Amino acid sequence: MNLALGSLYAWSVFVAPLEKEFGWKRTDTSSVFTWAVVVFALTFIVAGRLQDRFGPFWVSLTGGVLVSLGFFLCSYTHSLTYLIVCFGVIGGLGNGFGYSTPIPVMAKWFPDKRGLAVGLAVAGYGGGSAIFGPLANLKLIPAYGVHTTFQILGGIFLVMTVFGAFLLRNPPAGYKPTGWTPAPASKSAATTYEFSPGETLRTPAFYFMWVAYALGCSAGLMVISQLVPFGKSVGIPSASLITMSLVVAATGNALGRILSGWMSDAIGRLNVLRLMIAVSMIAMPILYQVGSNVTLLYTVVFIVYWCYGTQLSVNGATASDFWGTKNAGINYGMLFTAWGVAGIIGPRIGGVLFDKYKNYQMAFYTAAVLALVALLAELAAKRPTVPAGGLAAKNAPATAA
């Protein structure tokens, strides 16, 4: 399912054909991606609550159908507004419903290896562009045009997402893996208190993590929305080399979600988030400087996407650890609105500053500054304590990660 939903990250392959056909500017095409991300994030809250109450099947099935429908309708694009409605609104709704289910489901099934499990679940989302980006850019668009490509992908996604929806089930209430006992001293130990959404919003950690999530992901989403146009702007000589950057990027995104999730089980969620945001801050200006060198471009793109993917998996695991799994759908959904804000900031940085300066230098340096602020916010975040009137002290969470 997440492989199909992750086609959102392949948006940049559609930018050039659409701009050529309709005469749109980079700011225009960036706005389509922004709409998709914002609607995705806002829908995630509602979908998360529905998943908590009714289980993952119908929620994920709705998401799959909407994503597929959105892509199919994009084939009839005749205006920017129409494209925003189809790709941004309908596709964003589908992503919100579809993506809201794997994270809480995996967190409940694998409390002993939550970081790795969530990372594996969302790795498909990061890796989807490695399949569908090159397929669209090198095969489908040259052969059939951008409009028919939207139809073909819509059909493929429908089959994939419906099949995936039938595989998602929650474990029985109170489930624990055989022989597993929570280790209170572990840096990734989970709380035994189930925070309500209101209690979650009253913890300082929520707001520090929200700011870090929003600004840390802004850098990654700026690159995601502009990767193919950026490659062309710095003189990468062929479409195949530029498209290969999508494969490298998606690999970094997927591996970051898996391996950083695994690392967070061992050394702590916040420690991993802090490390990867710091690396992203350093990598952003370097990416601009080495952009015309294909080998170095691939290397730094891999690093940037790794850091970005880390935030999507480790924040999901952290939400369940900090605030419990009972309301994981809506609690993480509220935190995930930060990613929606990043979807406004990141693509706008890329599109607006490119149109103004005719290069991406200012965009990459601005993204580095945002990553610095994100790092400071993440450093300030601490594991929340049980609220007054909550469970007894013995059920309080472990020391800060």
C-alpha positions as CSV (number, residue, x, y, z in Angstrom):
1,M,0.0,0.0,0.0
2,N,2.7,2.5,1.0
3,L,4.6,1.9,-2.3
4,A,1.6,3.3,-4.1
5,L,0.9,6.1,-1.7
6,G,4.6,7.1,-1.9
7,S,4.1,8.1,-5.5
8,L,3.5,11.5,-4.0
9,Y,7.3,11.8,-3.8
10,A,7.6,11.4,-7.5
11,W,5.7,14.6,-8.2
12,S,8.8,16.3,-9.6
13,V,8.7,14.1,-12.7
14,F,5.4,15.7,-13.8
15,V,6.7,19.3,-13.3
16,A,8.5,19.8,-16.6
17,P,5.8,18.3,-18.9
18,L,3.0,20.2,-17.2
19,E,5.0,23.5,-17.3
20,K,5.8,23.0,-20.9
21,E,2.2,22.2,-21.9
22,F,0.4,24.9,-19.9
23,G,3.1,27.6,-19.5
24,W,3.0,27.4,-15.7
25,K,5.8,28.8,-13.5
26,R,7.7,26.8,-10.9
27,T,5.7,28.5,-8.2
28,D,2.5,27.2,-9.8
29,T,3.6,23.6,-10.0
30,S,5.0,23.8,-6.5
31,S,1.6,24.8,-5.2
32,V,0.1,21.6,-6.4
33,F,2.5,19.6,-4.2
34,T,1.9,21.9,-1.3
35,W,-1.9,21.4,-1.5
36,A,-1.4,17.6,-1.5
37,V,0.9,17.7,1.6
38,V,-1.4,20.0,3.5
39,V,-4.6,18.1,2.8
40,F,-2.7,14.9,3.6
41,A,-1.6,16.1,7.0
42,L,-5.0,17.6,8.0
43,T,-6.8,14.4,6.9
44,F,-4.5,12.3,8.9
45,I,-6.1,13.6,12.2
46,V,-9.6,12.6,11.2
47,A,-8.4,9.3,9.7
48,G,-6.3,8.6,12.8
49,R,-9.3,9.0,15.0
50,L,-11.4,6.7,12.8
51,Q,-8.6,4.1,12.8
52,D,-8.5,4.2,16.6
53,R,-12.2,3.6,16.8
54,F,-13.1,1.3,13.9
55,G,-9.8,-0.4,12.9
56,P,-7.6,0.0,9.8
57,F,-9.4,-1.8,7.0
58,W,-12.1,0.6,5.9
59,V,-9.9,3.7,6.5
60,S,-7.0,2.3,4.4
61,L,-9.4,1.1,1.7
62,T,-10.9,4.6,1.4
63,G,-7.4,6.0,1.1
64,G,-6.4,3.7,-1.6
65,V,-9.5,4.4,-3.7
66,L,-9.1,8.2,-3.3
67,V,-5.4,8.2,-4.3
68,S,-6.2,6.1,-7.4
69,L,-9.1,8.3,-8.3
70,G,-7.1,11.4,-7.9
71,F,-4.4,10.2,-10.3
72,F,-6.9,9.0,-12.9
73,L,-8.7,12.4,-12.9
74,C,-5.4,14.2,-13.3
75,S,-5.3,12.8,-16.8
76,Y,-8.0,15.3,-17.7
77,T,-6.1,18.3,-16.4
78,H,-6.9,21.5,-18.2
79,S,-6.2,24.2,-15.6
80,L,-4.1,24.6,-12.5
81,T,-7.2,24.7,-10.3
82,Y,-8.4,21.4,-11.7
83,L,-5.0,19.8,-11.0
84,I,-4.9,21.1,-7.5
85,V,-8.3,19.6,-6.8
86,C,-7.4,16.2,-8.3
87,F,-3.8,15.7,-7.2
88,G,-3.8,18.1,-4.2
89,V,-7.2,17.6,-2.6
90,I,-8.4,14.2,-3.7
91,G,-4.9,12.7,-3.7
92,G,-4.1,14.4,-0.4
93,L,-7.3,12.9,1.2
94,G,-6.3,9.5,-0.1
95,N,-2.8,9.8,1.4
96,G,-4.2,10.9,4.7
97,F,-6.5,8.0,5.0
98,G,-4.1,5.4,3.6
99,Y,-1.0,6.5,5.6
100,S,-2.9,6.8,8.9
101,T,-3.2,3.0,9.4
102,P,0.2,1.3,9.1
103,I,2.0,3.3,11.8
104,P,-0.4,2.6,14.7
105,V,-0.9,-1.0,13.5
106,M,2.8,-1.8,13.6
107,A,3.3,0.1,16.9
108,K,0.7,-2.2,18.5
109,W,2.0,-5.5,17.0
110,F,5.6,-4.8,17.8
111,P,6.1,-2.9,21.0
112,D,9.4,-4.6,21.6
113,K,10.9,-3.3,18.3
114,R,8.7,-0.4,17.6
115,G,11.2,1.8,15.9
116,L,12.2,-0.9,13.4
117,A,8.7,-2.1,12.8
118,V,7.3,1.4,12.1
119,G,10.4,2.1,9.9
120,L,9.7,-1.0,7.8
121,A,6.0,-0.1,7.5
122,V,6.7,3.4,6.2
123,A,9.8,2.5,4.2
124,G,7.5,1.6,1.3
125,Y,6.2,5.2,1.2
126,G,9.7,6.5,0.9
127,G,10.6,3.9,-1.7
128,G,7.6,4.3,-3.9
129,S,9.2,7.1,-6.0
130,A,12.1,4.7,-6.8
131,I,9.7,2.6,-8.8
132,F,7.1,5.0,-10.1
133,G,9.4,8.0,-10.7
134,P,11.6,6.3,-13.2
135,L,8.7,4.4,-14.7
136,A,6.8,7.6,-15.4
137,N,9.8,9.7,-16.4
138,L,11.7,7.3,-18.7
139,K,8.9,5.0,-20.0
140,L,5.4,6.1,-19.6
141,I,5.6,9.9,-20.3
142,P,7.8,9.6,-23.4
143,A,5.7,6.8,-24.8
144,Y,2.1,7.9,-23.9
145,G,2.3,11.5,-22.6
146,V,1.7,12.9,-19.2
147,H,-2.1,12.6,-19.3
148,T,-2.2,8.9,-20.1
149,T,0.5,8.2,-17.6
150,F,-1.8,9.5,-14.9
151,Q,-4.4,7.0,-16.0
152,I,-2.0,4.1,-16.0
153,L,-0.6,4.9,-12.6
154,G,-4.1,5.3,-11.2
155,G,-5.1,1.8,-12.3
156,I,-1.9,0.3,-10.9
157,F,-2.4,2.1,-7.5
158,L,-5.9,0.9,-7.2
159,V,-4.9,-2.8,-7.4
160,M,-2.0,-2.3,-5.0
161,T,-3.9,-0.3,-2.3
162,V,-7.0,-2.5,-2.2
163,F,-4.8,-5.6,-1.8
164,G,-2.8,-3.9,1.0
165,A,-6.0,-2.8,2.8
166,F,-7.0,-6.4,3.3
167,L,-3.8,-7.2,5.1
168,L,-4.1,-4.6,7.8
169,R,-5.5,-5.8,11.2
170,N,-5.0,-4.6,14.8
171,P,-3.8,-7.1,17.4
172,P,-6.2,-8.2,20.3
173,A,-6.5,-5.6,23.1
174,G,-3.7,-5.9,25.6
175,Y,-1.5,-7.8,23.1
176,K,2.2,-8.4,24.0
177,P,4.7,-10.5,22.2
178,T,5.3,-13.9,23.8
179,G,8.0,-13.7,26.5
180,W,8.4,-9.9,26.2
181,T,8.5,-7.7,29.3
182,P,9.0,-3.9,28.9
183,A,12.4,-2.7,30.1
184,P,11.9,0.4,32.2
185,A,15.5,1.5,31.9
186,S,15.5,1.4,28.1
187,K,16.0,4.7,26.3
188,S,13.1,3.8,24.0
189,A,10.8,2.4,26.7
190,A,7.2,3.2,26.2
191,T,4.8,4.8,28.6
192,T,2.3,2.6,30.3
193,Y,-0.1,5.6,30.6
194,E,-2.5,6.2,27.7
195,F,-2.6,9.9,27.1
196,S,-5.8,11.4,25.7
197,P,-5.5,13.9,22.9
198,G,-6.1,16.7,25.3
199,E,-3.5,15.5,27.7
200,T,-1.0,15.1,24.8
201,L,-1.6,18.7,23.8
202,R,-0.7,19.8,27.4
203,T,2.7,18.3,27.3
204,P,5.6,20.6,26.3
205,A,7.2,17.8,24.4
206,F,4.4,17.9,21.8
207,Y,5.2,21.5,20.9
208,F,9.0,21.2,20.8
209,M,8.6,18.0,18.6
210,W,6.0,19.7,16.4
211,V,8.3,22.6,15.6
212,A,11.3,20.3,15.0
213,Y,9.1,18.1,12.8
214,A,7.8,21.0,10.7
215,L,11.1,22.8,10.1
216,G,13.2,19.6,9.8
217,C,10.9,18.2,7.1
218,S,10.7,21.5,5.3
219,A,14.3,21.0,4.1
220,G,13.5,17.5,2.8
221,L,10.3,18.5,1.1
222,M,11.9,21.4,-0.6
223,V,14.3,19.0,-2.3
224,I,11.6,16.4,-3.0
225,S,9.4,18.9,-4.7
226,Q,12.3,20.3,-6.8
227,L,14.8,17.4,-7.4
228,V,14.3,16.9,-11.1
229,P,14.1,20.6,-12.0
230,F,17.2,21.2,-9.7
231,G,19.1,18.5,-11.6
232,K,18.3,20.2,-14.9
233,S,19.1,23.7,-13.6
234,V,22.7,22.6,-12.6
235,G,23.3,21.0,-16.0
236,I,22.9,17.3,-15.4
237,P,23.3,16.1,-19.0
238,S,20.6,13.5,-19.5
239,A,17.1,12.6,-18.3
240,S,18.3,9.1,-17.3
241,L,20.9,10.6,-14.9
242,I,18.4,12.9,-13.4
243,T,15.9,10.2,-13.0
244,M,18.5,8.0,-11.3
245,S,18.7,10.7,-8.6
246,L,15.1,9.8,-7.8
247,V,16.1,6.2,-7.3
248,V,19.0,7.2,-5.1
249,A,16.8,9.6,-3.2
250,A,14.1,7.0,-2.6
251,T,16.6,4.5,-1.5
252,G,18.0,6.9,1.1
253,N,14.4,7.8,2.2
254,A,13.5,4.1,2.7
255,L,16.7,3.1,4.4
256,G,16.5,6.1,6.6
257,R,13.1,5.0,7.8
258,I,14.2,1.4,8.5
259,L,17.7,1.8,9.9
260,S,17.1,5.0,11.8
261,G,14.1,3.3,13.4
262,W,16.3,0.4,14.3
263,M,18.9,2.8,15.7
264,S,16.2,4.5,17.8
265,D,15.3,1.2,19.5
266,A,18.9,1.1,20.7
267,I,20.0,4.6,21.5
268,G,16.8,6.5,21.9
269,R,14.3,8.2,19.6
270,L,15.2,11.8,20.4
271,N,18.9,11.1,20.0
272,V,18.4,9.8,16.5
273,L,16.2,12.7,15.5
274,R,18.7,15.2,16.8
275,L,21.6,13.5,14.9
276,M,19.8,13.4,11.6
277,I,18.4,16.9,11.7
278,A,22.0,18.1,12.4
279,V,23.3,16.1,9.4
280,S,20.5,17.6,7.2
281,M,21.5,21.1,8.3
282,I,25.0,20.5,7.1
283,A,24.1,18.6,3.9
284,M,21.7,21.3,2.5
285,P,24.2,23.9,1.4
286,I,26.6,21.1,0.3
287,L,24.0,19.7,-2.0
288,Y,23.7,23.0,-3.8
289,Q,27.5,23.3,-4.2
290,V,28.1,19.8,-5.6
291,G,24.9,19.7,-7.7
292,S,26.6,19.6,-11.1
293,N,28.8,16.7,-10.1
294,V,26.7,13.6,-10.7
295,T,28.5,11.3,-8.2
296,L,28.5,13.9,-5.4
297,L,24.9,14.8,-6.2
298,Y,23.8,11.2,-5.7
299,T,25.8,10.9,-2.5
300,V,24.4,14.1,-0.8
301,V,20.9,13.4,-2.1
302,F,21.0,10.0,-0.5
303,I,22.1,11.6,2.8
304,V,19.4,14.4,2.7
305,Y,16.6,11.8,2.0
306,W,17.9,9.5,4.7
307,C,17.6,12.4,7.2
308,Y,14.2,13.2,5.9
309,G,13.0,9.6,6.1
310,T,14.2,9.3,9.6
311,Q,11.8,12.0,10.8
312,L,8.8,10.2,9.3
313,S,9.5,6.9,11.0
314,V,11.1,7.9,14.3
315,N,8.5,10.6,15.1
316,G,5.8,8.0,14.5
317,A,7.4,5.5,17.0
318,T,8.1,8.3,19.4
319,A,4.5,9.4,19.5
320,S,3.4,5.8,20.6
321,D,6.3,5.7,23.1
322,F,5.5,9.1,24.7
323,W,1.7,9.1,24.6
324,G,0.6,5.5,24.3
325,T,-0.9,3.3,21.6
326,K,-4.6,3.5,22.5
327,N,-5.0,6.9,20.9
328,A,-1.9,6.6,18.7
329,G,-3.9,7.4,15.5
330,I,-5.1,10.8,16.6
331,N,-2.1,11.7,18.8
332,Y,0.3,11.1,16.0
333,G,-2.1,12.7,13.6
334,M,-1.9,16.0,15.6
335,L,1.9,15.8,15.6
336,F,1.8,15.0,11.9
337,T,0.2,18.4,11.1
338,A,3.7,19.6,11.4
339,W,4.5,17.7,8.2
340,G,1.6,19.6,6.5
341,V,3.2,22.9,7.5
342,A,6.5,21.6,6.1
343,G,4.6,21.0,2.9
344,I,3.8,24.7,2.7
345,I,7.2,25.9,3.6
346,G,9.5,23.5,1.7
347,P,8.0,23.7,-1.8
348,R,7.4,27.5,-1.4
349,I,11.1,28.0,-0.6
350,G,12.0,26.1,-3.7
351,G,9.5,27.5,-6.1
352,V,9.4,31.2,-5.0
353,L,13.1,31.6,-4.5
354,F,13.9,29.9,-7.8
355,D,11.5,32.2,-9.7
356,K,13.1,35.2,-8.0
357,Y,16.8,34.3,-8.3
358,K,16.7,31.9,-11.2
359,N,18.8,29.4,-9.2
360,Y,18.4,27.3,-6.0
361,Q,21.2,28.7,-3.9
362,M,19.0,30.8,-1.6
363,A,16.5,28.0,-1.3
364,F,19.1,25.5,0.0
365,Y,20.7,27.9,2.4
366,T,17.3,28.9,3.8
367,A,16.5,25.2,4.3
368,A,19.7,24.9,6.3
369,V,18.7,27.7,8.6
370,L,15.3,26.1,9.2
371,A,17.1,22.8,10.1
372,L,19.1,24.6,12.7
373,V,16.0,25.9,14.4
374,A,14.5,22.4,14.2
375,L,17.6,21.0,15.9
376,L,17.3,23.5,18.8
377,A,13.6,22.6,19.2
378,E,14.5,18.9,19.3
379,L,17.2,19.4,21.8
380,A,14.6,21.1,24.1
381,A,12.1,18.2,23.8
382,K,11.9,15.8,26.8
383,R,9.9,12.7,27.5
384,P,6.5,13.7,29.0
385,T,5.5,12.7,32.5
386,V,2.2,11.3,33.6
387,P,-0.3,14.1,34.2
388,A,-1.5,15.0,37.7
389,G,-4.4,12.6,38.5
390,G,-3.1,10.0,36.1
391,L,-1.7,6.6,36.9
392,A,0.5,5.9,40.0
393,A,4.1,6.8,39.9
394,K,5.0,3.2,39.1
395,N,3.4,3.6,35.7
396,A,5.3,6.7,34.9
397,P,7.4,6.6,31.7
398,A,11.1,6.0,31.7
399,T,13.8,8.7,31.8
400,A,14.2,10.9,28.8
401,A,15.6,9.4,25.7
